[in-house]
Amino acid sequence: MSTATRKSPLTDWTLVVPVVALVALVFSWGRDLPSGVVALVALCLGGAVLAAVHHAEVVAHRVGEPFGSLVLAVAVTVIEVALIVTLMADGGPKTASLARDTVFAAVMITCNGIVGLSLLVGALRNRVAVFNAEGSGAALATVATLAVLSLVLPTFTTSKPGPEFSTAQLAFAAVASLSLYGVFIAVQTVRHRDYFLPVDTGAGRSRPAGAASPSEAATAMASASASAAASAGDGAGRAAPAPGDEDHAEPPSVRDALISLGLLLVALVAVVGDAKAVSPTIEAGVESAGLPNAVVGVIIALLVLAPETLAAVRAARRDRVQTSLNLAYGSAIASIGLTIPAIALASIWLSGPLLLGLGPIHMVLLALTIMVSALTIVPGRATLLQAGVHLVLLAAYLFLAVSP
């Protein structure tokens, strides 16, 4: 398909929504808003989140896997970090645990919600959802290490009273989180990139002895895709790819990718500002309903991860469960690996305590999630049962967040 006839990935709504959300930010900044205006700003906020992830997907399609999952994860995490810092800057003492609540919510939603839904879709489609155990296992180990270092240890340290780090401990946790995140990115994108590529579903159903491992199958798949792409370039006049078939669709042009990158930045700025405008209403609603303050963190995580959840489900429907797991675990790693350093820097000017340690209920849920996830990942394939277990864990977390 020639460039002249290719449909641009930049649809009308994705061009307009970031600008509208930015205009809403300008007119709502620093003002007390009536409920009707808050609803409109919230609508702009949701649209800006969807537009941001759409433009991240355009850039991701241009750079390819696993860089695509990385772009989406970082974009979502930037939104999350910005929302946390924005709310903590104006929230006072009642937001002391907001970073912990939001990061833990992101871990539970990604490791149980996104993983569970992706496995459910993959298993319903092919009876068995197949993925790369080597790459997913490495990502899960990184999530577990980051979560324990940043969210569990503060409960047991004795340098300061309460579930918080001392200044030196917080600095160590920030450096360790950022370093581990950097190592994971290097492994995912350079050193062992083939571990994170989608696996052919046929390779995982009943692989005979001596057959290729998931990583070898992924490497072969990548080589075959490259050869097919080279052949396709010579086939002028061949049938065009089916609409919506992103696996075989032509990548966006450099111009489209650069436009999406610019609009992604605009959408992120709008998300941060609009969230600041509606945050008093969210907090007041949670308080008036008599819900725990931790629910605010859950709402933030659900908001920023909803578009990514849709992207993961779409990937699973295209038999790319590994891409779904890249999105899930990559978001969890980025959430901790980038949020903790950002909060550590923000604590320089933020007043009040910074509570990071989890309570007993959440530590039990985290330990159960890590154990169940390890049992799910090790075989390299999963059925409806594993999907159901993860979704039940997510339901338990959400229920206990509302009714501790």
N, C-alpha and C positions, 0 to 999 in steps of 0.2 A: 504494500500500500504506500503510495507516495506521500510525502510530507504535505503536499498541497491539499490532499483529500482527507488527511487524517483529522479526526475530530479532536479538538483541544481538550485536555483534561480539566481546564479551567472553566467550570460551568458558571452561569450567571450568578447564582446565589452565593457561591464561594468568593466571588469578587466583591459583591455588595455587602454581605454580612459583616466582614471585619471592619469596613469603613463605617457602617451604621453603628456598630458596637463602640467604635472609637468616638464617634460623635456623642453617643449616649454617655460615655465617660466624661467628656468635656463639660456637658451640661449638668451632670449629677455630682461632680466632684465637690466635696466639702459642703454639701447642702443636706438639710433634713428633708427627706422625700416622703410624700404621701404614699399610701399603699398601692394606688393605681400606678404611679410612676415606678415604684419598686418592682411591680410585676413586669412592666415593660423592660426595665433594666435587666431583670432576671432572664427575660426572654432573649435579650441581646447577648447576655452572658452565655446562655446555653448554645445559641447560634454561633458565637465566637469560638466556643470549645469545639463544636463540630467542624467549623471551617478550619480551625488550626490543625486538627487531626487529618482533615482531607488534604490540606496542603502538605502536611508532613508525609502523607501517603504518595503524593505526586513526586516529591523529592526522593522518597524511598524507592519508588518504581524506577526512577532515573539511575540511582546508584546501585540497586540490586540487593539481594540477600547475601549475608545477614545484616548488611548495613541498613536495609529498610526497616527492620525491626528495631534497630538501634535508634534511628531517627525518630520513630514513633515513641519509643520509651523515653527518650530524652525530652521530647517536646511535652509529653504528658507530665513528666517529673518537674520540668521548669514551671509549668502551670501550678502544680501542687506546692512546690516550694514557695512560689510567689504568694499563693493564697495563705499559706501558713504564716509567713513573715508579715504579710499585710494585716492579718487578723490579730497576731500577737502584738504588733506595734500599738494597736489601739484598744486591746482587750483588757489590759490590766492583769491582776493576779488570777482571775478566773480562766485565763488562757495559758496558765503555766504548763498544763499537760497537753495542750493542743497538738504540738509536734509529735509527741508520743502516740496520741490517739489516732492521728491521721496516718502516720507511718505504719502503725500496726494494722489499721484498717486496710491500707493499701496492700500489705503483705497477705492478709487473710483473703481479701477480694481477689487478688491475682493468683495466689497459690491454691485457692479452693474454688472461687467463683469462675474465673477465666479458664483455669485448667479443667475444672469439672464440666463446664459448658462445652469446651472444645472437645474433650474426650467423649462427651455425650453425642455431639453431632458426628464426630468421626466414627464412633461405634455404631450409631444408627445407620450410617451410610454404608459401612463396610463390615459390620459385625465386630471388627477389631480395629481399634485406632493404633496406627503404627507410627513410631517416632524414633529419633536417634537417642539411645540411652546414654551414650558417651557425652554428648553435648548437654543434654538435659540434666544429667547427673552432676556435671560440673557446675551448671548454673544453680541447681538446687543446693549444692554444698556451699556455694558462695552466699546464697540467701540465708541459709541457716547460720553461717558464721557471722555475717553482718547483723542479723537479728539478735543473736545471743550477746555479741559484744556491745551493741548499742541499746538494746531494750531490756535485757535480762540482768546483766552485770550491775547496772545502777541500783537495782533493788538490794544488792548484797554488799556493795562497797560501804566502808565505814568512815571515809574522810569527811563526809558531810551528812547531816541527819536527813532522813527521807530518801526517796528513790531518785537521787540526783547525783551527778558526777561533780567532783571538784574541778577547778579550772584546768589543772594539769591533766586530769583524767578525761575531761571533755576534749581537750586538745589532742590527746592520744587517740581517742575514739574517732575524731574527725579525720586525722591523718591516716589512721588505719583504714577507715571506710573508703576514703578517696583513693588510697593506694590499691586496695583490693578491687575497687571498681575499675581502676585503670588497667590492672593486670587482666581482669576478666575481659575487658574490651579488646585488649591486645590479642588474647587467645581466641576470642570469638571472630575477630575480623582479619587476623593475620596468621597467627601461628597454627591454629587448628580450625580454620574456617569450615572445612568439610564436615566437622562434627555438628555444625549448626544448620546445615542445608536440609531441605525436606527430603524424606525418604520415600522411595517408591512403595506404594501400599502393597504391591505384590510380593515384595521382598520380605515382609514381616509376617505373613500368614502362616506358612509352614516351611521355613527355610531349611533345605536339606543340609546335611553335614558337608562341610567344605565350601558352602555357598558364601557369597560376599557378606560381610558384616554390614550393619547399618551405615557406618562411616564410609566403607568402600562403595556401597550402593549409592550413597549420596555423592561421592566423588565421581562415580561413573555417570550418574544422572546429570551432574553439572557439566561434564565433558560432552555428553550427548546433547544437552541443551545448547551448548556453545556451537557444536557442529551444525545442529538444526538451524540455529540463528544465522550461521554463515551461509547455509544453503538457501535459506529463505530470502536472503538478500539478492540472490540471482533469479528469483522466480517472479519476475514481473508478470502480472496477469493471473497469479494464483488466487484462490479463494481468500477473501478477507477473514480475519478471525471473528468469531462470534461476539456480538456485543456483550460487554461485561466480563469477557474471558481475560482477566488481567494477567494470567500466567503466560499467555501467548501474545497479548497485545503489544504493539510497538511502544517502547519507552517514550516518555514525553521529550520534547526537544529541550535543548539547553535554555532557550528563551523561556519556555513554559516553566521549567524547573526553577529558574532564577526569579520569575514572577511569583511563583508559589512560595519561595523562600522569603521574599519580601513581605508577602501577605501573611505568612506564618508569624513573622515578627510583629506585624500590626495586630493580628488576632491575639497573640500572647499578651501584648500590652493592654489590649482592651479587656481581656479576661481578668487580669490583675486589678485594674481600676474598677471594673464593674462589680467584681467580688467585694471590693472594699465598700462600694456603695450599698450593697444589699446585705452585708454581714451583720449590721445591727438588727435587721429584721429577722434573719435566721436565728441569731442568738436569743432574741426576744421570744420567738416562736417556740424554741426548744425549752426555754425557761418557763413560759406560760403553760406549756403542756406538762410540766413537771418531770421532764426527762433528764437524765444525767448529762453533764457537760460533754461527755465523751461522744454523744450523738452528733455534735457539731463536726468532729473529726470524721465520723462515718459519712456524713453528708458530703463533706468536701471530697473524700476519696471516691464515693459513688459518682459524684459529678464529673470529676476529671477522668475517671477510668471507664465511664459508660461508652464513649466512642471507641476506645481501645478494645473493649469487650466485643463490640460489634465487629471490629476488624478481625479479631481472633476467631470469632465464629464464622465469618466469611471465609477465612483461610481454611478452617476445618472442613467447611462444605466443599472446598476445592481439593480435598485430600492432601492438605498441607498442614497436618497437625503439628509438625515440628516448628513451622512458622508461628503457630498459635502459642506453643510453649516458649518460643523465643520472646514473644510479646509479653507473656505472663511473667516469666522469671526475670526477663530483662527489665520490666517495669519495677518489680520488687527490688531488684539489685540497685537500680537507679534511684528508687525512692529513698532507700536507706543511705546508699553511697553518696548521694548528692545533698539530701536533706540535712543529715547530721553535720557535715561541714558548713553548710549555709547557716544553720541555726547556731552553730558554734561562733561563727563570725558575727551574726546578728546579736548574740548575747552580750557583745561588747557594749552596745547602746541600749539593749532592751533591759528594763528594770524588772526585778522580781525573780523568783526561782524558776528553774527549768527542769521540770519533772520528766524523766525519761524511762524510769523503771516500771515494768509491768506489775500488775497485781497477780495474786495466785490464780484466779480464774483464767486470765489471759495467758499466763505462762503454761498452764495445762493445755489450753487450746493450741498454743504455738508448738509445744512438744509433740502433741498428737498430730498436728499438721505436718511437721517435719518427718515423723515416723511413717505416716501414711503415704506421704509424697515419695519417700525413698522406696517403699514397697511398690508404688505405682510405676516409678521411673526405671528401676533396675531391669525388668524384663524387656523393655523397649516396645511394649504393646499393652493395650488396656481394653477392657470391656465396659459394658454398661455398669457393672458393679463398682468398678473404681470411680467412674464418673459420679455415681450416686453417693458414694462415701464422701467425696470431696464436697458435693453440693450440700449434704447434710451437715458437714462441718461448718460451711459458710452460714447455713440457716441457724445453727447453734450460736455462732458468734453474733449474728445480727439480733437474735432474740435476747441474748444475755446483755447486749449493749443497751437495749431498751429496758430490760427488766433484770438488772444485776441481782 
